[in-house]
Amino acid sequence: MRSFLIIGNKASTKPFNLNDIPGAGRMDIICRSIAQALFISHGIRKDVEVYALLLGEPEPPKVVLIKGDEVKRMSPDERNIAAHIKKALALNASSDWKRVQSGVYVAKKSIEELLREIGQRYEIYYLREDGKDIEEVAKEIHNPLFIIGDHLGLLAEQEKVVMSYAKEILSVSKISIMAEQCVVICNYVLDKFGR
Amino acid sequence: MRSFLIIGNKASTKPFNLNDIPGAGRMDIICRSIAQALFISHGIRKDVEVYALLLGEPEPPKVVLIKGDEVKRMSPDERNIAAHIKKALALNASSDWKRVQSGVYVAKKSIEELLREIGQRYEIYYLREDGKDIEEVAKEIHNPLFIIGDHLGLLAEQEKVVMSYAKEILSVSKISIMAEQCVVICNYVLDKFGR
């Protein structure tokens, strides 16, 4: 399995206008990260799951989970993925996972609650520009959860929680690139090293 | 300079509905490829230009050119980039480049006409799964134009034209990935090797 956790510090936690996806707290970044994690040409990576932690108003925190081996009728364009998230946000989320539709789940969890629940299942790698080059350790990566910030990065208190679970801080580029580009490079490097 | 030519075999050549970007001949692939070529976190790569060759109905062929060092008011979400392309498609295109707005140009050119015009300016690399690993030759790449197909790939007659200009066929992945993922990996590898 490969897993990704994308943190949207301003991403909307209620249904939003599909004609203004960036206006929903940069939900476009979340949508593109999900697309790049899951999709290849004419298919979905069945061994990938993506957690999107949405921390914008009015009901933070919420987590939307998408499982590649279950999800149906999803396509890689932003609007399609946004529509799935919108549907998840219309449900009354609680601390237990609720199934929105095949392969899509929603729950009300903070980053601390989420990592307390799932942190033991994965090798957790926090992606940050000043981390160790992912290619140096790629051969040893096993069942990773990559944690990636949005355009705002991670806040200090989020980093503290993440670091208490993280195996290592990894970098995928010396320049500051977009979240979805980090996702593509993680997949590229893991594919290349046969992980 | 780094340049990309994305070929959209069905991509619309007239203004289209921004609420159904995939319905415009998979214009979403074109938009994502442009976004991934140009944008980094909080910025645009000024040394990148992207040619989008649109070959769908009703007025093929058209080429939209976006120059990273000139373009303004563009953001990486699909709808924003689609709106720029839509504006370009509303103009009466001719064989000469017409300026749509700062950094965006449109012309009526086939792949043969386009490569005849610009082919000598670049080292042309055709991206195909069975090509040579891009990392093997990355150090020697200079002023590249990467040619990338959409979900349909290149047709036989297009490949023939491309191969008459191409320096080499390169591969960025052993698995069949999406056009915009190829773009991200090209940027990643060139960044890594300082090209």
Interface residues (C-beta under 8 A of the other chain):
Chain A: L18 N19 I21 P22 D28 R32 A35 Q36 F39 I40 S41 H42 G43 S75 P76 D77 E78 R79 N80 H151 V172 S173 K174 I175 S176 I177 M178 E180 Q181 V184 I185 N187 Y188 D191 K192
Chain B: L18 N19 I21 P22 D28 R32 A35 Q36 F39 I40 S41 H42 G43 S75 P76 D77 E78 R79 N80 H151 V172 S173 K174 I175 S176 I177 M178 E180 Q181 V184 I185 N187 Y188 D191 K192
